[in-house]
Amino acid sequence: MDRRTWLQGLFVSAAAAAGVGLSARALAAAAPQSREIEALQKNWRTLLAEGVRPPAPTDKLKLSNEEWRKRLDRMQYNVLHEEGTERASTSALNNEKRAGVYSCAGCDLPLFTSEMKYDSGTGWPSYFTTIPGVFETKTDHHLLYPRTEYHCARCGGHHGHIFEDGPKPTGLRYCNNGVALKFIPKSAKA
Ligand SMILES: [Zn+2]
């Protein structure tokens, strides 16, 4: 199922749950929203600082646990390689509003842009979509209920969980640990 079909599926099930019929006009209104998301995903490089040459998700980075420990600080290692969670409201990135790109702290793979970020009020940096192809997911059962865990496609580092209480049109919230991210402002002067 492609992303657009999936988004429309979400829209249809939301309408069905609300007990309302889905009009042709409502469907037409949903389409441009998903095009907006597609544009954010396609044009993410416009937020990249000049001279930055980021790696690709296919350029895999595999290191031993010992090598990761040397490369990362204690909190970064705990989150990225032990699926830890930083305490809420501790990341400076919660209040980061500048234009730019958020990359993986483990391997520098660009994951999100500033245009994909929103203030969820949860105390963790939150995004409603991602740069395409940069995450893999699995279901984890660390809490009483199953959650969708996501990790970096390049280095395997854990970043956070996906929740379905995000803003329209995706309805998704990528709840990311700030220590697992590096912010690269588009302009050093900003
Ligand atoms: Zn990574």
Backbone and ligand atoms as CSV (ligand in chain L), in Angstrom:
chain,resi,resn,atom,element,x,y,z
A,1,MET,N,N,0.860,-1.204,0.000
A,1,MET,CA,C,0.000,0.000,0.000
A,1,MET,C,C,0.891,1.247,0.000
A,2,ASP,N,N,0.672,2.166,-0.939
A,2,ASP,CA,C,1.512,3.356,-0.906
A,2,ASP,C,C,0.981,4.343,0.135
A,3,ARG,N,N,1.771,5.384,0.361
A,3,ARG,CA,C,1.468,6.298,1.461
A,3,ARG,C,C,0.123,6.985,1.260
A,4,ARG,N,N,-0.157,7.366,-0.020
A,4,ARG,CA,C,-1.392,8.108,-0.257
A,4,ARG,C,C,-2.609,7.228,0.025
A,5,THR,N,N,-2.553,5.982,-0.474
A,5,THR,CA,C,-3.664,5.055,-0.241
A,5,THR,C,C,-3.865,4.867,1.247
A,6,TRP,N,N,-2.717,4.757,1.962
A,6,TRP,CA,C,-2.763,4.518,3.387
A,6,TRP,C,C,-3.383,5.716,4.116
A,7,LEU,N,N,-2.974,6.931,3.692
A,7,LEU,CA,C,-3.530,8.143,4.322
A,7,LEU,C,C,-5.027,8.223,4.070
A,8,GLN,N,N,-5.428,7.907,2.822
A,8,GLN,CA,C,-6.854,7.959,2.506
A,8,GLN,C,C,-7.599,6.915,3.317
A,9,GLY,N,N,-6.937,5.754,3.524
A,9,GLY,CA,C,-7.521,4.692,4.343
A,9,GLY,C,C,-7.782,5.185,5.749
A,10,LEU,N,N,-6.816,5.910,6.299
A,10,LEU,CA,C,-6.962,6.472,7.648
A,10,LEU,C,C,-8.163,7.402,7.701
A,11,PHE,N,N,-8.254,8.243,6.657
A,11,PHE,CA,C,-9.312,9.240,6.578
A,11,PHE,C,C,-10.671,8.546,6.521
A,12,VAL,N,N,-10.742,7.502,5.702
A,12,VAL,CA,C,-11.989,6.751,5.549
A,12,VAL,C,C,-12.381,6.112,6.876
A,13,SER,N,N,-11.389,5.498,7.577
A,13,SER,CA,C,-11.767,4.834,8.825
A,13,SER,C,C,-12.163,5.848,9.887
A,14,ALA,N,N,-11.538,7.053,9.872
A,14,ALA,CA,C,-11.918,8.093,10.843
A,14,ALA,C,C,-13.359,8.522,10.585
A,15,ALA,N,N,-13.696,8.677,9.307
A,15,ALA,CA,C,-15.050,9.094,8.949
A,15,ALA,C,C,-16.063,8.014,9.322
A,16,ALA,N,N,-15.668,6.758,9.077
A,16,ALA,CA,C,-16.566,5.634,9.397
A,16,ALA,C,C,-16.807,5.588,10.907
A,17,ALA,N,N,-15.717,5.811,11.681
A,17,ALA,CA,C,-15.835,5.771,13.138
A,17,ALA,C,C,-16.749,6.877,13.630
A,18,ALA,N,N,-16.723,8.018,12.940
A,18,ALA,CA,C,-17.548,9.155,13.349
A,18,ALA,C,C,-18.991,8.978,12.874
A,19,GLY,N,N,-19.230,7.924,12.104
A,19,GLY,CA,C,-20.582,7.641,11.645
A,19,GLY,C,C,-21.048,8.560,10.535
A,20,VAL,N,N,-20.141,9.111,9.804
A,20,VAL,CA,C,-20.528,9.997,8.706
A,20,VAL,C,C,-20.111,9.387,7.373
A,21,GLY,N,N,-20.881,9.680,6.354
A,21,GLY,CA,C,-20.529,9.213,5.014
A,21,GLY,C,C,-19.412,10.099,4.484
A,22,LEU,N,N,-18.591,9.528,3.622
A,22,LEU,CA,C,-17.476,10.283,3.081
A,22,LEU,C,C,-17.876,10.889,1.736
A,23,SER,N,N,-17.997,12.197,1.692
A,23,SER,CA,C,-18.411,12.839,0.444
A,23,SER,C,C,-17.230,12.957,-0.513
A,24,ALA,N,N,-17.556,13.127,-1.776
A,24,ALA,CA,C,-16.511,13.297,-2.792
A,24,ALA,C,C,-15.703,14.553,-2.470
A,25,ARG,N,N,-16.377,15.551,-1.919
A,25,ARG,CA,C,-15.684,16.807,-1.599
A,25,ARG,C,C,-14.653,16.581,-0.490
A,26,ALA,N,N,-15.023,15.770,0.510
A,26,ALA,CA,C,-14.103,15.482,1.615
A,26,ALA,C,C,-12.874,14.734,1.108
A,27,LEU,N,N,-13.088,13.794,0.204
A,27,LEU,CA,C,-11.968,13.048,-0.362
A,27,LEU,C,C,-11.043,13.969,-1.146
A,28,ALA,N,N,-11.657,14.885,-1.916
A,28,ALA,CA,C,-10.876,15.826,-2.715
A,28,ALA,C,C,-10.063,16.729,-1.790
A,29,ALA,N,N,-10.626,17.083,-0.630
A,29,ALA,CA,C,-9.927,17.954,0.310
A,29,ALA,C,C,-8.739,17.223,0.938
A,30,ALA,N,N,-8.874,15.896,1.082
A,30,ALA,CA,C,-7.798,15.124,1.713
A,30,ALA,C,C,-6.582,15.001,0.800
A,31,ALA,N,N,-6.817,14.938,-0.505
A,31,ALA,CA,C,-5.726,14.695,-1.442
A,31,ALA,C,C,-4.621,15.754,-1.413
A,32,PRO,N,N,-4.969,17.077,-1.476
A,32,PRO,CA,C,-3.883,18.059,-1.476
A,32,PRO,C,C,-3.033,18.015,-0.203
A,33,GLN,N,N,-3.660,17.600,0.928
A,33,GLN,CA,C,-2.899,17.526,2.165
A,33,GLN,C,C,-1.792,16.493,2.060
A,34,SER,N,N,-2.107,15.350,1.432
A,34,SER,CA,C,-1.064,14.342,1.348
A,34,SER,C,C,0.004,14.751,0.330
A,35,ARG,N,N,-0.403,15.564,-0.660
A,35,ARG,CA,C,0.604,16.090,-1.596
A,35,ARG,C,C,1.565,17.030,-0.869
A,36,GLU,N,N,1.021,17.762,0.110
A,36,GLU,CA,C,1.851,18.657,0.919
A,36,GLU,C,C,2.937,17.859,1.654
A,37,ILE,N,N,2.524,16.731,2.237
A,37,ILE,CA,C,3.481,15.878,2.956
A,37,ILE,C,C,4.509,15.309,1.979
A,38,GLU,N,N,4.024,14.886,0.817
A,38,GLU,CA,C,4.951,14.356,-0.191
A,38,GLU,C,C,5.982,15.405,-0.580
A,39,ALA,N,N,5.542,16.679,-0.689
A,39,ALA,CA,C,6.459,17.759,-1.059
A,39,ALA,C,C,7.501,17.978,0.046
A,40,LEU,N,N,7.061,17.927,1.311
A,40,LEU,CA,C,8.007,18.082,2.433
A,40,LEU,C,C,9.069,16.982,2.386
A,41,GLN,N,N,8.607,15.765,2.051
A,41,GLN,CA,C,9.528,14.628,2.021
A,41,GLN,C,C,10.492,14.723,0.834
A,42,LYS,N,N,9.943,15.157,-0.313
A,42,LYS,CA,C,10.747,15.204,-1.535
A,42,LYS,C,C,11.785,16.333,-1.479
A,43,ASN,N,N,11.397,17.452,-0.865
A,43,ASN,CA,C,12.259,18.641,-0.915
A,43,ASN,C,C,13.089,18.860,0.347
A,44,TRP,N,N,13.331,17.791,1.119
A,44,TRP,CA,C,14.001,17.981,2.410
A,44,TRP,C,C,15.383,18.585,2.264
A,45,ARG,N,N,16.049,18.349,1.133
A,45,ARG,CA,C,17.419,18.853,0.975
A,45,ARG,C,C,17.499,20.380,0.949
A,46,THR,N,N,16.372,21.049,0.704
A,46,THR,CA,C,16.384,22.520,0.706
A,46,THR,C,C,16.665,23.055,2.118
A,47,LEU,N,N,16.511,22.218,3.149
A,47,LEU,CA,C,16.765,22.644,4.535
A,47,LEU,C,C,18.185,22.294,4.987
A,48,LEU,N,N,18.949,21.667,4.096
A,48,LEU,CA,C,20.298,21.220,4.445
A,48,LEU,C,C,21.272,22.397,4.317
A,49,ALA,N,N,22.164,22.530,5.297
A,49,ALA,CA,C,23.165,23.605,5.266
A,49,ALA,C,C,24.108,23.395,4.085
A,50,GLU,N,N,24.618,24.511,3.582
A,50,GLU,CA,C,25.515,24.451,2.435
A,50,GLU,C,C,26.780,23.652,2.785
A,51,GLY,N,N,27.221,22.822,1.867
A,51,GLY,CA,C,28.479,22.095,2.066
A,51,GLY,C,C,28.347,20.792,2.844
A,52,VAL,N,N,27.150,20.497,3.408
A,52,VAL,CA,C,26.972,19.242,4.154
A,52,VAL,C,C,26.689,18.120,3.160
A,53,ARG,N,N,27.477,17.050,3.248
A,53,ARG,CA,C,27.283,15.883,2.362
A,53,ARG,C,C,26.855,14.708,3.225
A,54,PRO,N,N,25.550,14.535,3.416
A,54,PRO,CA,C,25.099,13.485,4.332
A,54,PRO,C,C,25.189,12.083,3.728
A,55,PRO,N,N,25.310,11.050,4.579
A,55,PRO,CA,C,25.311,9.671,4.085
A,55,PRO,C,C,23.903,9.251,3.659
A,56,ALA,N,N,23.788,8.134,2.957
A,56,ALA,CA,C,22.493,7.599,2.527
A,56,ALA,C,C,22.109,6.431,3.446
A,57,PRO,N,N,20.783,6.134,3.549
A,57,PRO,CA,C,20.345,5.026,4.410
A,57,PRO,C,C,20.960,3.682,4.015
A,58,THR,N,N,21.292,3.548,2.720
A,58,THR,CA,C,21.836,2.276,2.212
A,58,THR,C,C,23.322,2.105,2.540
A,59,ASP,N,N,23.964,3.205,2.945
A,59,ASP,CA,C,25.386,3.181,3.286
A,59,ASP,C,C,25.501,2.738,4.759
A,60,LYS,N,N,25.317,1.434,4.999
A,60,LYS,CA,C,25.164,0.922,6.376
A,60,LYS,C,C,26.407,1.147,7.234
A,61,LEU,N,N,26.168,1.424,8.511
A,61,LEU,CA,C,27.259,1.591,9.467
A,61,LEU,C,C,27.078,0.558,10.574
A,62,LYS,N,N,27.990,-0.422,10.584
A,62,LYS,CA,C,27.906,-1.479,11.606
A,62,LYS,C,C,29.158,-1.433,12.467
A,63,LEU,N,N,28.978,-1.212,13.772
A,63,LEU,CA,C,30.103,-1.164,14.702
A,63,LEU,C,C,29.814,-2.114,15.862
A,64,SER,N,N,30.878,-2.507,16.556
A,64,SER,CA,C,30.689,-3.361,17.739
A,64,SER,C,C,30.162,-2.497,18.883
A,65,ASN,N,N,29.599,-3.126,19.908
A,65,ASN,CA,C,29.116,-2.376,21.067
A,65,ASN,C,C,30.227,-1.529,21.676
A,66,GLU,N,N,31.424,-2.092,21.685
A,66,GLU,CA,C,32.575,-1.382,22.261
A,66,GLU,C,C,32.879,-0.112,21.458
A,67,GLU,N,N,32.842,-0.247,20.135
A,67,GLU,CA,C,33.100,0.917,19.281
A,67,GLU,C,C,32.015,1.982,19.466
A,68,TRP,N,N,30.759,1.536,19.599
A,68,TRP,CA,C,29.678,2.501,19.829
A,68,TRP,C,C,29.876,3.227,21.150
A,69,ARG,N,N,30.301,2.504,22.178
A,69,ARG,CA,C,30.510,3.124,23.493
A,69,ARG,C,C,31.561,4.216,23.427
A,70,LYS,N,N,32.586,4.014,22.599
A,70,LYS,CA,C,33.644,5.020,22.458
A,70,LYS,C,C,33.121,6.244,21.708
A,71,ARG,N,N,32.258,5.997,20.751
A,71,ARG,CA,C,31.800,7.049,19.863
A,71,ARG,C,C,30.705,7.923,20.482
A,72,LEU,N,N,29.908,7.338,21.383
A,72,LEU,CA,C,28.737,8.034,21.931
A,72,LEU,C,C,28.919,8.323,23.419
A,73,ASP,N,N,28.178,9.328,23.923
A,73,ASP,CA,C,28.230,9.507,25.379
A,73,ASP,C,C,27.241,8.524,26.027
A,74,ARG,N,N,27.207,8.493,27.346
A,74,ARG,CA,C,26.453,7.460,28.070
A,74,ARG,C,C,24.955,7.468,27.719
A,75,MET,N,N,24.367,8.675,27.705
A,75,MET,CA,C,22.925,8.788,27.402
A,75,MET,C,C,22.626,8.399,25.954
A,76,GLN,N,N,23.500,8.850,25.055
A,76,GLN,CA,C,23.300,8.510,23.631
A,76,GLN,C,C,23.365,6.992,23.450
A,77,TYR,N,N,24.335,6.356,24.118
A,77,TYR,CA,C,24.468,4.895,24.001
A,77,TYR,C,C,23.228,4.211,24.582
A,78,ASN,N,N,22.772,4.721,25.740
A,78,ASN,CA,C,21.610,4.121,26.399
A,78,ASN,C,C,20.370,4.185,25.500
A,79,VAL,N,N,20.142,5.320,24.866
A,79,VAL,CA,C,18.961,5.457,24.003
A,79,VAL,C,C,19.154,4.672,22.708
A,80,LEU,N,N,20.243,4.930,21.997
A,80,LEU,CA,C,20.430,4.354,20.663
A,80,LEU,C,C,20.627,2.829,20.691
A,81,HIS,N,N,21.318,2.326,21.711
A,81,HIS,CA,C,21.671,0.898,21.687
A,81,HIS,C,C,21.061,0.057,22.798
A,82,GLU,N,N,20.394,0.704,23.752
A,82,GLU,CA,C,19.717,-0.067,24.795
A,82,GLU,C,C,18.231,0.291,24.866
A,83,GLU,N,N,17.779,1.054,23.855
A,83,GLU,CA,C,16.375,1.480,23.766
A,83,GLU,C,C,15.912,2.209,25.027
A,84,GLY,N,N,16.816,2.991,25.603
A,84,GLY,CA,C,16.457,3.819,26.756
A,84,GLY,C,C,15.606,5.003,26.328
A,85,THR,N,N,15.042,5.710,27.294
A,85,THR,CA,C,14.252,6.917,27.021
A,85,THR,C,C,14.772,8.037,27.906
A,86,GLU,N,N,15.076,9.183,27.295
A,86,GLU,CA,C,15.533,10.320,28.099
A,86,GLU,C,C,14.354,10.873,28.906
A,87,ARG,N,N,14.657,11.556,30.011
A,87,ARG,CA,C,13.591,12.151,30.817
A,87,ARG,C,C,12.890,13.240,30.015
A,88,ALA,N,N,11.573,13.354,30.169
A,88,ALA,CA,C,10.797,14.363,29.432
A,88,ALA,C,C,11.327,15.754,29.737
A,89,SER,N,N,11.224,16.629,28.725
A,89,SER,CA,C,11.566,18.055,28.854
A,89,SER,C,C,13.032,18.308,29.193
A,90,THR,N,N,13.923,17.362,28.874
A,90,THR,CA,C,15.342,17.590,29.159
A,90,THR,C,C,16.116,17.992,27.904
A,91,SER,N,N,15.522,17.827,26.725
A,91,SER,CA,C,16.267,18.111,25.497
A,91,SER,C,C,16.115,19.564,25.074
A,92,ALA,N,N,17.256,20.192,24.743
A,92,ALA,CA,C,17.236,21.566,24.230
A,92,ALA,C,C,16.513,21.614,22.881
A,93,LEU,N,N,16.433,20.471,22.207
A,93,LEU,CA,C,15.792,20.446,20.886
A,93,LEU,C,C,14.271,20.624,20.969
A,94,ASN,N,N,13.704,20.455,22.164
A,94,ASN,CA,C,12.266,20.726,22.312
A,94,ASN,C,C,11.926,22.134,21.842
A,95,ASN,N,N,12.829,23.072,22.147
A,95,ASN,CA,C,12.551,24.478,21.816
A,95,ASN,C,C,13.275,24.945,20.558
A,96,GLU,N,N,13.871,24.028,19.823
A,96,GLU,CA,C,14.592,24.413,18.604
A,96,GLU,C,C,13.591,24.795,17.514
A,97,LYS,N,N,13.684,26.046,17.038
A,97,LYS,CA,C,12.718,26.519,16.044
A,97,LYS,C,C,13.386,26.914,14.722
A,98,ARG,N,N,14.724,26.853,14.672
A,98,ARG,CA,C,15.409,27.308,13.460
A,98,ARG,C,C,15.199,26.337,12.296
A,99,ALA,N,N,15.390,26.864,11.081
A,99,ALA,CA,C,15.298,26.017,9.894
A,99,ALA,C,C,16.529,25.128,9.828
A,100,GLY,N,N,16.331,23.868,9.485
A,100,GLY,CA,C,17.476,22.973,9.371
A,100,GLY,C,C,17.065,21.515,9.332
A,101,VAL,N,N,18.064,20.651,9.556
A,101,VAL,CA,C,17.861,19.206,9.433
A,101,VAL,C,C,18.287,18.516,10.738
A,102,TYR,N,N,17.502,17.514,11.149
A,102,TYR,CA,C,17.819,16.705,12.326
A,102,TYR,C,C,18.388,15.368,11.855
A,103,SER,N,N,19.645,15.096,12.269
A,103,SER,CA,C,20.314,13.871,11.832
A,103,SER,C,C,20.497,12.911,12.998
A,104,CYS,N,N,20.799,11.664,12.670
A,104,CYS,CA,C,21.046,10.640,13.692
A,104,CYS,C,C,22.362,10.949,14.412
A,105,ALA,N,N,22.332,10.965,15.754
A,105,ALA,CA,C,23.533,11.253,16.541
A,105,ALA,C,C,24.557,10.119,16.412
A,106,GLY,N,N,24.087,8.940,15.987
A,106,GLY,CA,C,25.000,7.811,15.840
A,106,GLY,C,C,25.753,7.810,14.527
A,107,CYS,N,N,25.066,8.217,13.437
A,107,CYS,CA,C,25.679,8.019,12.111
A,107,CYS,C,C,25.475,9.166,11.128
A,108,ASP,N,N,24.865,10.281,11.579
A,108,ASP,CA,C,24.690,11.472,10.740
A,108,ASP,C,C,23.664,11.335,9.607
A,109,LEU,N,N,22.894,10.271,9.589
A,109,LEU,CA,C,21.866,10.150,8.547
A,109,LEU,C,C,20.762,11.188,8.804
A,110,PRO,N,N,20.423,12.037,7.818
A,110,PRO,CA,C,19.330,13.002,8.015
A,110,PRO,C,C,17.994,12.273,8.180
A,111,LEU,N,N,17.228,12.656,9.222
A,111,LEU,CA,C,15.994,11.948,9.568
A,111,LEU,C,C,14.739,12.799,9.414
A,112,PHE,N,N,14.843,14.067,9.860
A,112,PHE,CA,C,13.696,14.977,9.818
A,112,PHE,C,C,14.186,16.369,9.397
A,113,THR,N,N,13.235,17.208,8.920
A,113,THR,CA,C,13.564,18.627,8.740
A,113,THR,C,C,12.744,19.444,9.742
A,114,SER,N,N,13.135,20.714,9.865
A,114,SER,CA,C,12.415,21.621,10.775
A,114,SER,C,C,10.947,21.757,10.355
A,115,GLU,N,N,10.657,21.544,9.069
A,115,GLU,CA,C,9.268,21.663,8.581
A,115,GLU,C,C,8.407,20.467,8.975
A,116,MET,N,N,9.033,19.409,9.472
A,116,MET,CA,C,8.296,18.206,9.878
A,116,MET,C,C,8.072,18.172,11.392
A,117,LYS,N,N,8.617,19.179,12.089
A,117,LYS,CA,C,8.571,19.221,13.556
A,117,LYS,C,C,7.338,19.993,14.010
A,118,TYR,N,N,6.780,19.612,15.150
A,118,TYR,CA,C,5.705,20.400,15.749
A,118,TYR,C,C,5.793,20.293,17.264
A,119,ASP,N,N,5.117,21.201,17.942
A,119,ASP,CA,C,5.161,21.208,19.401
A,119,ASP,C,C,4.038,20.323,19.932
A,120,SER,N,N,4.385,19.121,20.385
A,120,SER,CA,C,3.365,18.174,20.852
A,120,SER,C,C,3.032,18.399,22.321
A,121,GLY,N,N,3.882,19.178,23.028
A,121,GLY,CA,C,3.660,19.413,24.451
A,121,GLY,C,C,3.987,18.204,25.326
A,122,THR,N,N,4.637,17.179,24.746
A,122,THR,CA,C,4.922,15.955,25.503
A,122,THR,C,C,6.257,16.019,26.244
A,123,GLY,N,N,7.134,16.962,25.818
A,123,GLY,CA,C,8.465,17.029,26.426
A,123,GLY,C,C,9.531,16.298,25.625
A,124,TRP,N,N,9.147,15.754,24.468
A,124,TRP,CA,C,10.118,15.145,23.555
A,124,TRP,C,C,9.959,15.793,22.175
A,125,PRO,N,N,11.078,15.978,21.456
A,125,PRO,CA,C,10.973,16.505,20.092
A,125,PRO,C,C,10.019,15.620,19.276
A,126,SER,N,N,9.067,16.246,18.574
A,126,SER,CA,C,8.018,15.483,17.882
A,126,SER,C,C,7.888,15.903,16.428
A,127,TYR,N,N,7.619,14.932,15.587
A,127,TYR,CA,C,7.560,15.140,14.138
A,127,TYR,C,C,6.359,14.382,13.594
A,128,PHE,N,N,5.698,14.959,12.566
A,128,PHE,CA,C,4.511,14.299,12.013
A,128,PHE,C,C,4.825,13.476,10.777
A,129,THR,N,N,6.056,13.598,10.254
A,129,THR,CA,C,6.502,12.735,9.163
A,129,THR,C,C,8.021,12.724,9.179
A,130,THR,N,N,8.627,11.950,8.287
A,130,THR,CA,C,10.090,11.813,8.278
A,130,THR,C,C,10.618,11.947,6.851
A,131,ILE,N,N,11.915,12.113,6.734
A,131,ILE,CA,C,12.559,11.994,5.426
A,131,ILE,C,C,12.348,10.533,4.988
A,132,PRO,N,N,11.982,10.291,3.717
A,132,PRO,CA,C,11.617,8.914,3.324
A,132,PRO,C,C,12.760,7.900,3.457
A,133,GLY,N,N,12.404,6.697,3.879
A,133,GLY,CA,C,13.337,5.563,3.868
A,133,GLY,C,C,14.397,5.558,4.944
A,134,VAL,N,N,14.264,6.419,5.971
A,134,VAL,CA,C,15.351,6.521,6.944
A,134,VAL,C,C,15.120,5.705,8.218
A,135,PHE,N,N,13.894,5.172,8.375
A,135,PHE,CA,C,13.613,4.394,9.584
A,135,PHE,C,C,13.084,3.012,9.245
A,136,GLU,N,N,13.365,2.069,10.140
A,136,GLU,CA,C,12.724,0.763,10.130
A,136,GLU,C,C,11.962,0.668,11.443
A,137,THR,N,N,10.908,-0.161,11.478
A,137,THR,CA,C,10.094,-0.236,12.696
A,137,THR,C,C,9.966,-1.670,13.185
A,138,LYS,N,N,9.621,-1.796,14.465
A,138,LYS,CA,C,9.255,-3.111,15.015
A,138,LYS,C,C,8.261,-2.860,16.150
A,139,THR,N,N,7.551,-3.909,16.550
A,139,THR,CA,C,6.630,-3.767,17.681
A,139,THR,C,C,7.380,-4.140,18.940
A,140,ASP,N,N,7.342,-3.278,19.960
A,140,ASP,CA,C,7.960,-3.689,21.224
A,140,ASP,C,C,6.917,-3.823,22.327
A,141,HIS,N,N,7.259,-4.627,23.317
A,141,HIS,CA,C,6.324,-4.931,24.414
A,141,HIS,C,C,6.956,-4.573,25.754
A,142,HIS,N,N,7.760,-3.493,25.761
A,142,HIS,CA,C,8.431,-3.092,27.000
A,142,HIS,C,C,7.435,-2.571,28.041
A,143,LEU,N,N,6.330,-2.012,27.584
A,143,LEU,CA,C,5.288,-1.553,28.508
A,143,LEU,C,C,4.126,-2.554,28.455
A,144,LEU,N,N,3.046,-2.243,29.139
A,144,LEU,CA,C,1.900,-3.167,29.184
A,144,LEU,C,C,1.226,-3.312,27.823
A,145,TYR,N,N,1.325,-2.246,27.012
A,145,TYR,CA,C,0.680,-2.275,25.697
A,145,TYR,C,C,1.756,-2.264,24.609
A,146,PRO,N,N,1.484,-2.861,23.442
A,146,PRO,CA,C,2.494,-2.884,22.378
A,146,PRO,C,C,2.686,-1.493,21.767
A,147,ARG,N,N,3.910,-1.175,21.436
A,147,ARG,CA,C,4.199,0.112,20.800
A,147,ARG,C,C,5.006,-0.114,19.522
A,148,THR,N,N,4.909,0.865,18.590
A,148,THR,CA,C,5.709,0.788,17.375
A,148,THR,C,C,7.019,1.529,17.600
A,149,GLU,N,N,8.077,0.760,17.683
A,149,GLU,CA,C,9.418,1.308,17.876
A,149,GLU,C,C,9.992,1.643,16.507
A,150,TYR,N,N,10.796,2.718,16.402
A,150,TYR,CA,C,11.484,2.973,15.128
A,150,TYR,C,C,12.966,3.218,15.368
A,151,HIS,N,N,13.761,2.756,14.386
A,151,HIS,CA,C,15.213,2.885,14.493
A,151,HIS,C,C,15.825,3.264,13.151
A,152,CYS,N,N,17.025,3.826,13.242
A,152,CYS,CA,C,17.738,4.342,12.073
A,152,CYS,C,C,18.060,3.212,11.094
A,153,ALA,N,N,17.731,3.429,9.811
A,153,ALA,CA,C,17.961,2.398,8.795
A,153,ALA,C,C,19.454,2.223,8.511
A,154,ARG,N,N,20.261,3.254,8.839
A,154,ARG,CA,C,21.693,3.153,8.518
A,154,ARG,C,C,22.487,2.452,9.617
A,155,CYS,N,N,22.290,2.861,10.892
A,155,CYS,CA,C,23.124,2.310,11.975
A,155,CYS,C,C,22.337,1.434,12.942
A,156,GLY,N,N,21.018,1.363,12.788
A,156,GLY,CA,C,20.203,0.521,13.668
A,156,GLY,C,C,19.886,1.167,15.005
A,157,GLY,N,N,20.355,2.396,15.245
A,157,GLY,CA,C,20.135,3.070,16.531
A,157,GLY,C,C,18.657,3.355,16.791
A,158,HIS,N,N,18.209,3.065,18.030
A,158,HIS,CA,C,16.814,3.323,18.422
A,158,HIS,C,C,16.592,4.829,18.593
A,159,HIS,N,N,15.464,5.328,18.077
A,159,HIS,CA,C,15.168,6.763,18.213
A,159,HIS,C,C,13.946,7.057,19.055
A,160,GLY,N,N,12.886,6.238,18.917
A,160,GLY,CA,C,11.674,6.524,19.689
A,160,GLY,C,C,10.533,5.622,19.285
A,161,HIS,N,N,9.298,6.132,19.484
A,161,HIS,CA,C,8.088,5.361,19.163
A,161,HIS,C,C,7.126,6.224,18.356
A,162,ILE,N,N,6.291,5.559,17.556
A,162,ILE,CA,C,5.297,6.273,16.746
A,162,ILE,C,C,3.934,6.137,17.414
A,163,PHE,N,N,3.257,7.267,17.601
A,163,PHE,CA,C,1.914,7.280,18.172
A,163,PHE,C,C,0.940,7.868,17.157
A,164,GLU,N,N,-0.338,7.550,17.318
A,164,GLU,CA,C,-1.331,7.994,16.336
A,164,GLU,C,C,-2.133,9.185,16.835
A,165,ASP,N,N,-1.469,10.089,17.576
A,165,ASP,CA,C,-2.177,11.282,18.049
A,165,ASP,C,C,-1.547,12.550,17.482
A,166,GLY,N,N,-0.906,12.433,16.321
A,166,GLY,CA,C,-0.263,13.595,15.705
A,166,GLY,C,C,-1.247,14.453,14.941
A,167,PRO,N,N,-0.746,15.591,14.419
A,167,PRO,CA,C,-1.623,16.498,13.676
A,167,PRO,C,C,-1.982,15.952,12.286
A,168,LYS,N,N,-3.061,16.435,11.728
A,168,LYS,CA,C,-3.458,16.084,10.361
A,168,LYS,C,C,-2.422,16.660,9.404
A,169,PRO,N,N,-2.229,16.102,8.210
A,169,PRO,CA,C,-2.999,14.985,7.685
A,169,PRO,C,C,-2.417,13.609,8.038
A,170,THR,N,N,-1.204,13.514,8.543
A,170,THR,CA,C,-0.670,12.167,8.788
A,170,THR,C,C,-1.286,11.556,10.039
A,171,GLY,N,N,-1.606,12.388,11.034
A,171,GLY,CA,C,-2.134,11.865,12.296
A,171,GLY,C,C,-1.082,11.150,13.121
A,172,LEU,N,N,0.189,11.291,12.724
A,172,LEU,CA,C,1.254,10.548,13.399
A,172,LEU,C,C,2.129,11.465,14.256
A,173,ARG,N,N,2.656,10.881,15.321
A,173,ARG,CA,C,3.650,11.573,16.148
A,173,ARG,C,C,4.863,10.671,16.303
A,174,TYR,N,N,5.971,11.099,15.690
A,174,TYR,CA,C,7.248,10.433,15.916
A,174,TYR,C,C,7.844,11.076,17.156
A,175,CYS,N,N,7.800,10.339,18.260
A,175,CYS,CA,C,8.239,10.843,19.548
A,175,CYS,C,C,9.713,10.478,19.691
A,176,ASN,N,N,10.596,11.471,19.482
A,176,ASN,CA,C,12.034,11.167,19.363
A,176,ASN,C,C,12.835,11.624,20.578
A,177,ASN,N,N,13.756,10.799,21.003
A,177,ASN,CA,C,14.681,11.224,22.050
A,177,ASN,C,C,15.619,12.285,21.481
A,178,GLY,N,N,15.710,13.425,22.182
A,178,GLY,CA,C,16.582,14.510,21.715
A,178,GLY,C,C,18.054,14.105,21.674
A,179,VAL,N,N,18.504,13.273,22.621
A,179,VAL,CA,C,19.936,12.894,22.636
A,179,VAL,C,C,20.322,12.037,21.433
A,180,ALA,N,N,19.326,11.458,20.771
A,180,ALA,CA,C,19.612,10.618,19.608
A,180,ALA,C,C,19.721,11.448,18.324
A,181,LEU,N,N,19.505,12.775,18.460
A,181,LEU,CA,C,19.506,13.661,17.292
A,181,LEU,C,C,20.641,14.685,17.352
A,182,LYS,N,N,21.062,15.115,16.159
A,182,LYS,CA,C,21.966,16.255,16.024
A,182,LYS,C,C,21.240,17.251,15.132
A,183,PHE,N,N,21.181,18.513,15.547
A,183,PHE,CA,C,20.523,19.510,14.701
A,183,PHE,C,C,21.576,20.258,13.886
A,184,ILE,N,N,21.336,20.348,12.589
A,184,ILE,CA,C,22.228,21.122,11.708
A,184,ILE,C,C,21.436,22.306,11.168
A,185,PRO,N,N,21.652,23.521,11.722
A,185,PRO,CA,C,20.910,24.671,11.204
A,185,PRO,C,C,21.264,24.934,9.738
A,186,LYS,N,N,20.275,25.366,8.977
A,186,LYS,CA,C,20.523,25.641,7.556
A,186,LYS,C,C,21.526,26.766,7.396
A,187,SER,N,N,21.381,27.784,8.244
A,187,SER,CA,C,22.308,28.903,8.175
A,187,SER,C,C,22.976,29.063,9.535
A,188,ALA,N,N,24.297,29.167,9.529
A,188,ALA,CA,C,25.058,29.306,10.779
A,188,ALA,C,C,24.692,30.613,11.489
A,189,LYS,N,N,24.211,31.592,10.717
A,189,LYS,CA,C,23.901,32.922,11.268
A,189,LYS,C,C,22.557,32.940,11.993
A,190,ALA,N,N,21.659,31.997,11.637
A,190,ALA,CA,C,20.296,32.035,12.166
A,190,ALA,C,C,20.252,31.881,13.685
L,1,ZN,ZN,ZN,21.916,6.220,12.570
